[in-house]
């Protein structure tokens, strides 16, 4: 997903984010607020992903899940 779309449509997207990455808490989502850099860090923290893998996962994310 395009970074600008991810940030601009955060309220619509965050439900899908939590569905896909269930280890992210509501507090995590409140902190992320659509910021892809913070999201990368949270995916690293919760899932042990590399920066590259987290960035690719976000880029490939389809919020209509």
N, C-alpha and C positions, 0 to 999 in steps of 0.2 A: 504494500500500500504506500502510495506517495506520502512523504513526510508532511507536506502541507495539508493533505486531506486528513491524515491521522490526527494532526493537532487541531485542525479546524472543526472536525466532526467528533471530537472526543466524547461528548455526551451520548451520541448515537453509537459510537464504537465500543465504549468501555464494557458494555454487557457481553459483547462478543469476545472481547479480550479476556474477560473473566471466565467465560465458557471454555475458551481454548486453553488458557493458562490458569487452571483452577487453583494453583498454589499461590497466586497473587491475591492478597487480601484486599478488602475494601479500603483499608488505610493505604496500601500500596497504590491503588488506583487513584486515591485522592492526592497522593504525592506526585504521581506521574502526570496527571492533568494533560495528557496528550504529548508530553515532551518525550521524543524518541530517545534522547540520550539517557534520561532517567529510566525509561522503559528497558533499555539495553542493560543497564546496571541491575535492575530488579530481576530480569530474566537470568542474568549471570548468577545473582545471589540465590534465587529460588530453584533454578534448574541446572546450575553448573555449566551453562553455555559459555562458549567463547564470545568475544565481542562480535566477530565475524558471523558466527552462527545466529546470534541474537538479532543482528541487523538484517540478515537474510530472512529470518522468521517473520520479522515485522514487515519487511518489504513484500513478502509473499502472503501476508495475512489478508483474508477476505472477511470483512466485518459482517457480512450477511450470513455468517455461519448459523 
